[in-house]
Amino acid sequence: MNDMRYELPQGSRALVTGATGFTGSVLVRKLVDQGVNVVAIAAPAPT
């Protein structure tokens, strides 16, 4: 399988939807660790 890795320059901005889910939360952490400014969006929890 192809192991694709990407890095954004520090100070870049990223919008992540579904940031509270499993995949989104891992993505947000990796981006923040790279110095990316992250805006996270998530739907409200069902009531």
DSSP file (Angstrom, degrees, kcal/mol; ACC not computed):
  #  RESIDUE AA STRUCTURE BP1 BP2  ACC     N-H-->O    O-->H-N    N-H-->O    O-->H-N    TCO  KAPPA ALPHA  PHI   PSI    X-CA   Y-CA   Z-CA
    1    1 A M              0   0    0      0, 0.0     2,-0.5     0, 0.0     0, 0.0   0.000 360.0 360.0 360.0 149.5    0.0    0.0    0.0
    2    2 A N        -     0   0    0      1,-0.1     2,-1.1     2,-0.0     0, 0.0  -0.679 360.0-149.7 -82.3 120.8    1.2    3.5   -0.7
    3    3 A D        -     0   0    0     -2,-0.5     2,-0.4     2,-0.0    -1,-0.1  -0.760  20.3-170.9 -93.2  93.8    2.1    5.4    2.5
    4    4 A M        -     0   0    0     -2,-1.1     2,-0.4     2,-0.0    -2,-0.0  -0.733   5.5-178.0 -91.2 130.4    1.3    9.0    1.6
    5    5 A R        -     0   0    0     -2,-0.4     2,-0.4     2,-0.0    -2,-0.0  -0.990   2.3-175.1-129.2 136.4    2.5   11.7    4.0
    6    6 A Y        -     0   0    0     -2,-0.4     2,-0.4     2,-0.0    -2,-0.0  -0.964   5.9-165.3-129.0 146.2    1.8   15.4    3.7
    7    7 A E        -     0   0    0     -2,-0.4    24,-0.0     3,-0.0    -2,-0.0  -0.998   9.9-148.0-131.0 137.9    3.0   18.3    5.8
    8    8 A L        -     0   0    0     -2,-0.4     3,-0.1     1,-0.1     4,-0.0  -0.763  34.3 -97.8 -97.6 148.1    1.7   21.9    5.7
    9    9 A P    >   -     0   0    0      0, 0.0     3,-1.9     0, 0.0    -1,-0.1  -0.347  50.5 -92.0 -61.6 145.6    3.9   24.8    6.4
   10   10 A Q  T 3  S+     0   0    0      1,-0.3    26,-0.2    26,-0.1    25,-0.1  -0.305 115.1  32.0 -57.1 140.9    3.8   26.1    9.9
   11   11 A G  T 3  S+     0   0    0     24,-2.3    -1,-0.3     1,-0.3    25,-0.2   0.343  87.0 136.3  89.5  -6.1    1.3   28.9   10.3
   12   12 A S    <   -     0   0    0     -3,-1.9    25,-3.1    23,-0.1     2,-0.4  -0.251  50.6-128.1 -64.6 162.4   -1.0   27.4    7.7
   13   13 A R  E     -a   37   0A   0     23,-0.2     2,-0.4    -3,-0.1    25,-0.2  -0.933  24.6-175.6-116.5 142.3   -4.7   27.3    8.4
   14   14 A A  E     -a   38   0A   0     23,-2.4    25,-2.7    -2,-0.4     2,-0.5  -0.998  17.0-148.9-137.7 140.1   -6.9   24.2    8.2
   15   15 A L  E     -a   39   0A   0     -2,-0.4     2,-0.5    23,-0.2    25,-0.2  -0.942  17.9-170.2-106.1 124.3  -10.7   23.7    8.6
   16   16 A V  E     -a   40   0A   0     23,-2.7    25,-2.7    -2,-0.5     3,-0.5  -0.965   4.7-161.9-120.1 120.0  -11.6   20.2   10.0
   17   17 A T  E    S+a   41   0A   0     -2,-0.5    25,-0.2     1,-0.2    23,-0.0  -0.729  78.3  28.0 -94.8 150.6  -15.2   19.0   10.0
   18   18 A G  S >  S+     0   0    0     23,-1.6     3,-1.6    -2,-0.3     6,-0.5   0.834  74.0 158.5  71.6  31.6  -16.1   16.1   12.3
   19   19 A A  T 3   +     0   0    0     22,-1.6     9,-0.1    -3,-0.5    23,-0.1   0.654  64.7  57.7 -67.9 -16.1  -13.3   17.0   14.6
   20   20 A T  T 3  S+     0   0    0     21,-0.2    -1,-0.3     4,-0.1    22,-0.1   0.551  90.3  90.7 -91.6  -6.6  -14.8   15.2   17.6
   21   21 A G  S <> S-     0   0    0     -3,-1.6     4,-2.4     1,-0.1     5,-0.2  -0.236  94.8 -97.8 -78.5 175.4  -14.9   11.9   15.8
   22   22 A F  H  > S+     0   0    0      2,-0.2     4,-1.6     1,-0.2     5,-0.2   0.957 121.5  37.2 -61.0 -54.3  -12.1    9.3   15.9
   23   23 A T  H  > S+     0   0    0      1,-0.2     4,-2.4     2,-0.2    -1,-0.2   0.918 117.7  51.0 -67.1 -43.9  -10.5   10.2   12.6
   24   24 A G  H  > S+     0   0    0     -6,-0.5     4,-2.7     1,-0.2    -1,-0.2   0.886 108.5  51.2 -62.3 -39.8  -11.1   14.0   13.0
   25   25 A S  H  X S+     0   0    0     -4,-2.4     4,-2.0    -7,-0.3    -1,-0.2   0.878 110.9  48.1 -67.7 -36.4   -9.6   14.1   16.4
   26   26 A V  H  X S+     0   0    0     -4,-1.6     4,-2.2    -5,-0.2    -2,-0.2   0.918 112.5  49.6 -67.3 -42.7   -6.4   12.3   15.3
   27   27 A L  H  X S+     0   0    0     -4,-2.4     4,-2.5     1,-0.2    -2,-0.2   0.925 109.9  50.5 -61.8 -46.0   -6.2   14.6   12.3
   28   28 A V  H  X S+     0   0    0     -4,-2.7     4,-2.6     1,-0.2     5,-0.2   0.926 110.5  49.6 -59.5 -45.7   -6.6   17.8   14.4
   29   29 A R  H  X S+     0   0    0     -4,-2.0     4,-2.3     1,-0.2    -1,-0.2   0.916 111.6  48.3 -61.1 -43.5   -3.8   16.6   16.8
   30   30 A K  H  X S+     0   0    0     -4,-2.2     4,-1.1     2,-0.2    -1,-0.2   0.904 112.7  48.3 -64.8 -40.9   -1.4   15.8   14.0
   31   31 A L  H ><>S+     0   0    0     -4,-2.5     5,-2.3     2,-0.2     3,-0.5   0.927 111.8  48.7 -65.5 -44.4   -2.0   19.2   12.4
   32   32 A V  H ><5S+     0   0    0     -4,-2.6     3,-1.6     1,-0.2    -2,-0.2   0.901 107.6  55.6 -62.1 -40.6   -1.6   21.1   15.7
   33   33 A D  H 3<5S+     0   0    0     -4,-2.3    -1,-0.2     1,-0.3    -2,-0.2   0.788 105.5  53.5 -61.7 -27.0    1.6   19.2   16.3
   34   34 A Q  T <<5S-     0   0    0     -4,-1.1    -1,-0.3    -3,-0.5    -2,-0.2   0.472 124.0-104.8 -85.3  -3.5    2.9   20.5   12.9
   35   35 A G  T < 5 +     0   0    0     -3,-1.6   -24,-2.3    -4,-0.3     2,-0.3   0.676  69.9 149.1  88.8  17.7    2.1   24.1   13.9
   36   36 A V      < -     0   0    0     -5,-2.3     2,-0.7   -26,-0.2    -1,-0.3  -0.674  50.5-124.4 -86.4 138.7   -1.0   24.4   11.8
   37   37 A N  E     -a   13   0A   0    -25,-3.1   -23,-2.4    -2,-0.3     2,-0.4  -0.755  35.9-159.9 -81.5 117.6   -3.8   26.8   13.0
   38   38 A V  E     -a   14   0A   0     -2,-0.7     2,-0.5   -25,-0.2   -23,-0.2  -0.852  20.1-164.5-110.4 133.4   -6.9   24.5   13.1
   39   39 A V  E     -a   15   0A   0    -25,-2.7   -23,-2.7    -2,-0.4     2,-0.4  -0.979  20.2-159.4-108.6 120.6  -10.5   25.5   13.1
   40   40 A A  E     -a   16   0A   0     -2,-0.5     2,-0.4   -25,-0.2   -23,-0.2  -0.864   8.4-169.9-108.4 134.4  -12.6   22.5   14.2
   41   41 A I  E     +a   17   0A   0    -25,-2.7   -23,-1.6    -2,-0.4   -22,-1.6  -0.974   9.9 168.6-123.7 135.7  -16.3   22.1   13.5
   42   42 A A        -     0   0    0     -2,-0.4     3,-0.1   -24,-0.2   -25,-0.0  -0.994  35.1-111.7-143.8 147.5  -18.6   19.5   15.0
   43   43 A A        -     0   0    0     -2,-0.3   -23,-0.1     1,-0.1    -2,-0.0  -0.451  47.1 -95.5 -72.4 150.0  -22.3   19.0   15.0
   44   44 A P        -     0   0    0      0, 0.0    -1,-0.1     0, 0.0     3,-0.1  -0.332  46.8 -97.2 -64.7 151.0  -24.0   19.3   18.4
   45   45 A A        -     0   0    0      1,-0.1    -3,-0.0    -3,-0.1     2,-0.0  -0.411  45.5-101.4 -67.3 142.7  -24.6   16.1   20.4
   46   46 A P              0   0    0      0, 0.0    -1,-0.1     0, 0.0    -3,-0.0  -0.338 360.0 360.0 -65.0 147.4  -28.1   14.7   20.0
   47   47 A T              0   0    0     -3,-0.1    -2,-0.0    -2,-0.0     0, 0.0   0.413 360.0 360.0-106.7 360.0  -30.4   15.3   22.9
